[in-house]
Amino acid sequence: MPDRHTGFMFSSLDKTVEILDFSTKSAPQATVVVVTYKRNQQLLECLASLARQSYKDFETIVIDNGKNEAVHAGLSKYNVRHILLKKNYGLSIGRNIGIEYARSDIVIFLDDDAVAGPNLVKSHVEAHQELNIVGLRGKAIGKTRTIYNDLQQHYDLGEEIKPAVVNLGGNASFKRDMLIEVGGFDPNFFGHEDLELTYRLVNRYGKDKVIYYPKAVIYHDFANSLKKHLKKHVRHSLMWDMLEETHPHISKFLMSYASQAQKKSQRCGIIYKIKLRIIKSLEWRLERISRKLRSFRQRMA
């Protein structure tokens, strides 16, 4: 039976407005793909962290889904290729376009609101060169200390290199030819797209070919408010339903990685619910206080 996913890779010519090439790399060892939408200053902070990398033999491709006009002029100071798209095509299509334009065999994906650790690219390249792998995910540390970051148990899986699903797509890398072979990212997903890709890669190449590599570190905030946290939670819940419809054995697949980590996750699930109730209660009380203060100021005016 043919793989229904092989059609995800496509020509980007009909989706591209312009390409501005500020890159000096013609044959780099790695390509960092940053898909961005409406990030502006955060995008520049992300690119600045890439400019500070200890390893230099890489190119950066910015796939611009729009609403970053305020910082377009500032992109020229960085060693990047800026590919501006006609509209917001989403993360998965943006990443597929990045794969298409990559000039290297190793493609690293970095979130546009993340800050790369100084050895991020070096760690990804070393892992691919020294280990017989198809892909990896790294570690994330919160940029700020908030309860929303503390709740993300998938950010840090410890210090051991081990087989793992890629559930941190904003700090992940893959062999380019193998991404193309399985068809790239499924554009139907706008959440869990990295997990869905892992399922296809592991089924084709084997469980030990996709790993967790803790030396590859980014700094990233999952959410900075309850509203944003819940919005992500709802979106991922919807995408999980679609994931189960697309791959009926996905739950069994994930359980094969479980062992002690699953027990920890179950305990964390209980803690998560308790923390979420506390957050909701606190934000509700703060909102009541805020309304009373506004009412008091209006009376005093």
N, C-alpha and C positions, 0 to 999 in steps of 0.2 A: 504494500500500500504506500503511495507517495506521501511524503511529509507535507501536511497542509500549511506548514509554517514557512516553507521555502520562498513564498512570495512576498515576504515582508521587506526584503531589500529591494530598492528601486532607485531609479535615476532621480536626482534632486533638481534637475535643471528647471522643471516647471514650478518649483517651490522657492527658488532663489531670486532675490532682488539684485544683490550685488555681492561680490567677494573682494574684500580689501586685505591684501597680503602684506603684513608687516614682519613676516617671519624670515629668518635668515637660514633656516634649516631645510636642506634638500633631501637628506637621507638620515633622519634621526633614528635613534634606538627605540624611542617610544613616542606615542601621541597622547596628549591629555585633551579630552573632549569636555568642554563646559557648555552645557545647554542652559540658556538663560531666558528669563522672561520677567521684565519689570523689576529688576534688581538694582540697577544703577550703581550707587556707591558700594553696595555689597559686592557687586561684580568686580569693581576695581580692587577692593580689598582681597578678593579671591585671586585675581591675577597678580597682585603685588606679592602674595605668598608664593606663587609659582616662580616669580622672578628671584626669590631668595633661596631657591632650591640648591642643595649641596651638589646635586647631579645636574649637569647642564645639557646632555645630549638628548634633548626631547623638543618636540614642537607642541604648541597649544592651539587648538581650534575652538573658537567661540561660535557656537550655533545660536544665533540671536532670533528668538521668537517674537521680539518686539518690545516696545515701551521702555527702551534703554537709551533713547535719544539724548538724554541729558549727559551721558558719559561717552558718547561715540567719539568725540574728539580726543578723549583721554586714552582710548585704546591704542592709539598710534605709538605711545611710549613703551608699549609692551611687545614682546616678540610673539605676535599672534597672527593667525588668519581669522578674520572676522567675516563670517558668512551670515548675511542678513536675509531672513526668510520673508515671504510675502504676508504671512499671518502667523498666529500662534498655532503651530501644528502639534504642540504637546511634547512631552519628554521623550517618549519612545521613538517617534519619527525623527525628532531632533538628534537623538543618539545614532539612529541608523544613518542619517546624513553624515554625521561625524565619522562613522565607520567607513563610509564611502570615500570621504576625502582624506582619510589618514594615510600618511606616507611611511608608516612603520608597521612592524609585525605585532607590536604590543599596543593595545588601546586601553588607556586609563580613563575612567569616568569620574569626574569631580563635580559635586553640587556647586551651583553658582553662589550660594550663600555660605559656603564652607571656607575655612582657612586651612591650607595645606601645611602639615608639619614640615620642618626643614628637610627631612629625609624621605618625604613621601614618594617621589618619583624613583629615587634610588632603591627604595625597598621593593616597589613593584617590579622594577627591572631585574633586580637581583633574584627575586623569587622565581620569575619566569626563566631566567637563565640557569639557575642552579637546581630547580625542581622540575620534575616532569609533570607539568600541570597545564590545564586549559585556561583556568581562571582563578581569581581569588577575590576575597573581600578583606578589608582592613578593619581598623578600630576607629571609633569616634569618641571624642571627649567633648563635653559641652563647652561652648564658648563662655557661657555664664552658668552660675550655680543656681538652677531652678528645679522645682519639683518635677516640671515637665521633662527635663533631661534625665533626672534620677529615675523616672519611670521607664526609661528606654533600656530594657535589659539586653537588647540585641546590640547596643552600641559597643560594649566591651565584653568579649568572650574569654578574657584571660590572657595568659602569656604563652600558651601552647599552640604550636602550629598543628592544625587538624582539619580533616574534611568538614566542610560546612556549606550550607546553602548561602547564596548571596542574597541577603536581606538588608544590605547596606549599599545600595546601588550608587550612592554618591561618593563612595570610596571603593571602587572595584576595578578590576582590569581583566582583559581576556586576550587570547591570541586572535588576531584579526581574521585569519583565514578560517578559523573554526567558528567564529561568529557568523561569517558569511555562509558557511556550510549549513548551519542550522537555521538560517534566515533572519538573524538579528533579533531585535526586540519586537514583540507583538504590539502593534499600535492600538489595539483594542483595549489595552490595559493602561490605566492612569493611576496605578497603585499595584504593588506586587508584581510589576513587570520584570524586576530582577529575579524574583523567586520563580516566576514562570519560565524565564530563560534558563535558570539553573536546572530546572526539571528536564528540559530538553537536552541540555549539555551533558548532564550526568547519565541520562538514558542512552546517549550515544557514545560517550567516551569513558564512563565509569565514575563511581563515587569518589575515588581518591584523586580525581583530576581537578576538582574544584575545592579550594581550601580557605581557611581563615588564617591570615598572616598578620600577627599583631604589631609588627614593626612599621606597617603602613598606617600612619596616623593622620587624621584630620580633626579639626575643631569645628563643631557644628551644633546649633541649637535646634532641637526638634520642633519646639513651639515656644512662644513667649507669652501666651495667654490661654485661658481655658477655652475660649471660643475657637482659636486656631487648633488647639489640641483635639477638641471634639470633632472639628471639621475633618481633620486627617483621619480620625478614628472611624467616622461614618464612611468616608471615601474608601478606606481600606477594607471595611466590612463588606461594602458593595462589591469591591473587586475580588474579595475572597470567595463570594458566592459564584462569581463568574469563573474564577480559577477552578473551583470544584466542578463546575459544569464542563469546562474545557478539558480538565485532567481529573477524571473521577478517582484516581488513586493517589492524589496529591497528599492527603492526610497520612496515608500509610507511608508514603515517601518521606515526609517530614519526621514521622515517628522513628524512622530508621536512624535518625541523627540524635534521638532523644537521650536515653540512658539517664545519667545523673543530671544532665542539663535540663531534661524535661521535668524532673522533680523540682528543680530550682525554679523553673518557669511556672509550675503550678503554685508553688508557694508565693512567688512574686505576683501571680494573678490575684490572689486574695489580698495581698498588700496593696496592689494597684487599685482595687475597688475601694478599699478603705481610704487611701490617699485621695482618690477622686471625689469621694463624698465630702471629705474635709475641705478640699479646694472649692467645691461648689458652695458649701456652707459659708466659707470665708468670703468668697466673691459676692454672694447674695447679701451678706451683712455689710460689706464695704459699699455696695451699690445703694443700700438703704441709707447709710450714713452720708453718702455723696448727695443723694436726693434731698436729704434734710438740710445739708449745708447750702445747696443751691437755693432752696426755698427760703432759708434764713437770709441769705444775701439779697434775694429779691425784695424781701420785706424791709430790709435795712436801706435799700437803695432809694 
